[in-house]
Amino acid sequence: MPPVSADISEEITRLSGHVGQFREILDAEADTPAGRTLDFLAQEMLRESNTIGSKCNDAQISRCVVELKSAIDRIKEQVQNVE
C-alpha cells in the first residue's frame, strides 16, 4: 500500500498568500520600510513548508520541501539586508 499523505491544501493556500504578499511588498514604493515585514513573511513561509513536510509521507514532496526550505533560507539572508 502506498504511503498516505495528509491534506496539505490549507498550508499550500497560506504559503501562496505569503508569497503573494511578499511580491506586493517588493513591488511597492521604495520609501516604505519593508525589511521586518519581509523577514516575518519569510518566517511564515518557512513555518508552512515545515508543516507540509511534517504532514506528508511522500518522498517527492519531502524533496520539494527541502528545496523550498533552502530557497526560503536564502531569501531570509537577503531580507536581512533590506531596510
Buried (B, 14 or more C-beta within 10 A) or exposed (E): EEEEBEEBEEBEEBBEBBBEBBEEBEEEEEEEEBEEBBBBBBEBBBBBBBBBBEBBEBEEBBEBBEEBBEEBEEBBEEBEEBE
